[in-house]
Amino acid sequence: MTTTSPIAERSNFVLVLALYGAGLGAAAQYGKASVLFPLLRDAYPQAGAGLGLVVSGIGMLGIVFGLTAGLVVARLGFRRLLLGALVFGAAMSALQSGLPPLPLMIAARIAEGLSHLVIVVAAPTLIAQVSAPRHRAMTLTLWSTFFGVSFAVLAWVGQPFALRHGPGALFLAHAGYLLAMAVILAIGLPRQRHLPAGPRLTPAALMRQHLRIYRSPRIAAPALGWLFYTLGYVALVTVLPDFVAPDQRSLVTGAMPLAGMVVSMTLGVVLVNRFGPVPVVLSGFFLAVPVALALGFSGVNPMLAIALIACLGLVQGASFAAVPQLNRGAEAQAEANGAMAQMGNLGNSLGTPILLAATSAFGLAGLTGFAMLCFAAGGAVHLVLAAARRVAPDTAEG
């Protein structure tokens, strides 16, 4: 049984922006290694394929413990754990700035995944709590852009900075940024006086909680849709440009994520406010299916490639907006955000290898089929769970 979180009558936009700033730092935990990859290859010339773990290692804990993080953060307090995660993330980034031996660097990256996980669970839950209901579609859609915005800033500013001052300087700058966000949020976030009680989180209890949450058509719905979004989005943004004519490749590479963010922040917000988040998620998935089919028949027309990711912009922001709309309690919202972190890490990890295998075997037809199956499955999952909610509309978590 969850307690109902207090509903903000007025939105605290300053605090929303501060929490969004923490999200940018969390996304940079992924992005800093991506933009530094060529420099890291020079720093670790004997690493071989093991260097990939410096990039992907941060997601390992999220796949296994994403939902557990939602349970723990709700139990121990959003403010306390968010501040701790920012400080711990700063410590790991400072350690990485010295470019330690590869095993220690990989271990630090995996450990840093704990910081990332807590931030992406606690921050959107707090944004929902400090936003008035009429503003939640906007503030949570803003939150949904944190990865794209952070990667863009790192590509435009972070990479030139690292080329000028060395990779260690970018890691150190990231550590300073996280510490600054911890100070700002320590001042701005109110203390959480009453923490929810519950059973001890033993391994058996955690397994029961996993089963309970993923059986819930309210708590699990945003996460299960998010699995198919991340499965397709990351893979397509990575692989699709290879099928575009070389002279238009850079345009498509930059325009695809930008198109998704623009649609999410404009049309997505308007539609969520008018129709609610789940119908908007459904429209994004089901619009993407015929666009993917047309993309295949066109031989990858650049404008259709951009349009495909623009359709997914409707899924992006509305998925986060669905968390507080389907779940009134702060604890249930944290569980839903934890499940989204878990499914997102799983989708991010699996999508690109699956798409590469499909395109290696079937070329453009493999890409088209992968995209259509992904997005049709995401829409179908939401339809099934919406039907389940109609059968039992009034639940403890809702």
N, C-alpha and C positions, 0 to 999 in steps of 0.2 A: 504494500500500500504506500503510495507516494503522497507527499504533501503538495498542495497547490502553491506554486510560486506567486509572490505578490505581483500584481499587474501594475506596471508603471503608467501613471496618468500622463506624464510628460516625458518625452525622450531626452536622455542625457547624451547629446550628440558628441560632446567633447570626450566622454568616456567611451562611446562607440568608436571614435577615431583612434583613441589610445589602444583599445583592444584590437582594432584592425591593424595598428602598428605592430602589436605583438604577433599577429598572424603573418605579417610581412617578414618578420624575423624568423618565424617557423618555416615559411616557404624557402627562405634563404638557406636554411639548413640542408635542403636538397640542392638548391640552385647554385650555391657557392662552389660545390664540387663539380657540378656540370660545366660551369663556365671556366673553371680552372683545369679541366681535364687535360688539355695539351701541356700545361705547365707541370701538372702532377706526373704526367708520363715522363717528362724530362727529369723530375726530381726522384722518381722511382723507376729507373730504366730497366731493372730486372724483374719488375712486378708481373709483367705479362697480363693474363686474364684476371689475376687477383686484384688488379687495380680497379676493376669494375665494382668490387665490394666497397671501395672508398665512396663511390657514388650511391650504390643501391643499399649498402648496409644499414642506412638510417631507417629504411622501411621494414626491416626484419621484425623488430619488436611490435610494430603496428599490426602486422598480419596475425601474430600470435596473441597479443595482449590488447588489441584495440578496444574490444568490448570490456575487458577487465578494467581498463583505464577509466571508462565511463562510470563503472560501478565505484571505483576507488575515489575518483574525484568528487562524485556526489557525496560520498560518505565522509571524506576528510576535509572538504571545504574547497570551493572553487578558488577563492582568493589566495589562500595559503599555498595550494599546490601550483597555481599559475605562477606566482612569484618565485617559488622554489624551482620550477621548471625553467624560468628565464635565467635565473642565476646559474643553475646547473648547465644549461646550454652555453652560457657565456664561458664557464670554466672549460667545457669540452672544446669550444672553439679556440680558446687561448692555448690549450694543450696542442691542438692541431697546428697552430700557427708556427710552432717550432719544427714542423715537418719531421715528426719522430719516425723511428723505424716502422716499416710497413705493418707488421702485426699489431703494434701499438696504435698506429693510425686507424686501422680497420676497427680495432676494439673501441677506440674513442668514438668513431662514427656510429657504431652499433649502439653504444651507450647513449649517444646524443639523441638516438631515436626515442628514448624515454622522454626527454624534454619536448621533442616535437609532438609526441602523442598527447601529452598532458595539455599543451597549448591548444591544439586543434580540437580538443574536447571541451576544455574550460572556457575558452574565449567566445565561441559562438553561443554557448549556453548563457554566458553573462550578457552578451549583446542582446539576446532575446529578452532577458530580464530587465535591462535598463532602457528598452525601447517600448514606447506606447504601441498598442496593437495596430493602430493605423499606420505606423511607420516601420513595422517589422519586415514587411516585404522589401522595403528599400534598404534597411540596415543589413539584413541577412543576405540580400543580393550583393551589396557592397562586400560583405565578408567573403562571398563565393569567388570574388575576383582576386583574392590575396595571392594565389599561386601565380597567375598570369602577370600581375603587376610586379611582383617581386622578381620574377625571372626577367622581365623586360628591363627593370632597373639594373639588375646585375649584368645583363648583356650590354647595356648602354653605358653604364658608369663603372660597375665592379670590374669588368674584364679589362678595360683600359687602365684602371687603377692598379690592378694586379700585374699587368704587363710592365707598368712603370716602376712599381715598388716591390714586386715579387709576390708569390702566392701567400706567403705567411702574413703579409700586411693585410690582405683581404680577410683572412681568418680572424686576425686581431681586430679589424674594424667591425666585423660581425659580432665579436665578443663584446666590444664596447657598446654597440647598438642594443644588444639584448640587456645589458646592465642598465642602460639608460631607460629602456622600457620598463624594467623592473622597478626603478625608482619612481617613474611617473605613475605607474599603476599602484604602487604601494601608497602613494599619496591620494590617488583618486578613487580607489576601490573601497567601498565600505566593508567593515568587518562582518563576517557571517556569524551571527550569535547562536543560532540554533541549527545544529547539524542533524540530518536524519539518522535515526537509530535503525538497526537491522541485525541480521545474524552475522556471525563471524564469516569472513570471506575465506573459508577453507577451500582446497581444491574441489571437494565434492559440492560445496555450496556454489562455487563459481560455475561448475558445470550445469547445475540446476538453473542458475541465473541466465546462462547462455541459452539454454533450452527455452526458458520462459520468455526471454526477450525476442528470440528469433521466431517464436510461435505467435508473438503479438502482432496483429495486423496494423497496429498503430506505431509501436516503437520501431519495428523492423522495416516498415515500408520505405522510408527515405533511404535507408542503407542498402536494401536489396535493389532498388532502382539505381542507386549510386554505383553499385558494383558494375552494372552494364554500361553506365555512362563512362566510368574511368577505364573500363576494359577497352571501349572503342575510342574514346577521345585521345588518350595519350598515344595509343598505337597509331591512329590515323595522322595525328599531328607530326609524329616521328617518321612514318613510312610514306605517307601519301605524296609529299613533295618529290620523291624519287621518280614518280610516274608523270610528273609535269615536265614540259619542255624546259631545258636548262636555262633559257633566257628569261623564263618567268618563275623559276623556282624560288628565288629569294623573295619575290613579291608574295607568293602563296604562303611561304613559310612564316612570314611576318604577319600577313593579313588574316590567316585562319584563327589564331587565338584572339586577335584583336576583334574580329567579327563576332566571336562568341561572347566576349565581354560587353561589347556595345549592345548587342541584342538583349543580353541579360539585364543590363542596367537601365534600358529604356523600355522597349516593348514588354520585356519580361515583368518589370515592376508594375506596369499598367495592367497587364493581364492577370497577375496574381491578385492585385487589389480588387479586380472586378469579378474574377471567377474562382479564386482560391488556388493554392499551389499545386495540388494533385492534378487537376485538369490541364494546367499549363505544362507540367512534366509530361503528361500523356501526349499533349499536342506536339511537344518537341521531339519525343521519340518517334511518333507515327509520321510526322513530317519528314524526319530524317530518312525513313525507309525508302520512299519513292525517289528522294533526291540521290540517295546512294545508288539506286538502280539506274537513274538517268546518268549519273557520273560514270558508271561502267560502260553504258552504251555510247557515251560521248568520247570515250578514250581519254578520260580525265581532263575535262574542260576546266581551266583554272577558276572560273567564276562559280562553277558547280562545286568545286572542292571547297571554296570559301563558304558557299551557301550551306553545305553540309554541316560545317562546324558552327555556322550561325544558327542553324536549327537547334543544335545542342546547347546554345546559349539559353534557350528556354528551360532546359532541364537543369542547368547549372545553378542559377539563383533560386528557382522554385523548389529544388530539393532541400536546400537549407531552410527555406521558409516553411516547408512542410513539417519540420520538426516541432516547433511550438504550436502550429495549427492542429496537429494531430495529438499532441501530448501537453496537457496543461501543467503538470508538475515539473519543477526544476530537476528532480532526480530522474524522472522519465526522460526529460530532454537531454540530460547528460548521458543516459544510457543510449539514446538514439544517436547522439553525436559520437559516442564511442563506437557504436556499430558502424556508423558511416566511416569513421577512421579505419576500422578494420577492413571493411569491404573496399574502401578506396585504395588502401595499400595493396590488397589482393589484386584488384583490377589493374592498378598501375604496374604491378610486378608481372602479371600474366599476359596482358594485352599485347605488348610488342612482340614477345617471342611467338605467340600464337599467330599473329598477323604475318610475321616474317615467314613462318612455316607455310601458311596458306598461300602467300604470294610466291614463295619458292616453288611450290607444287603446281599452282594454277594461275600465276600471274595476276593480271588485273581482275579476272573473274574471282580469284580467291579474296582479293581485297573487297570487291563488291559484295560477295556472299557473306564475308565476315561482318561487314558493317550492317547489312540488312538483318542478319540473325541477331547481332548484339542489340540493336535498337528495337527490333520487334519483341525480343525477349524482355527488355526493360519495360516496355509498355504493357506487355502481357502480365508481368509480375504485379505491376501497379493495379491493373484491372482486377486480378484475382484477389488482392488484398483489400481493394475497395469493396468488393462483393462481400468479403468476410466481415468488414466493418459494418456493413448494412445489416448483416445477420445479428451481430452483437454490438450495437452502436455505443452503448454506455459501459465503459470499462474503467477500472481503477486508474490505469495510466493515462486515460484520455481526458 
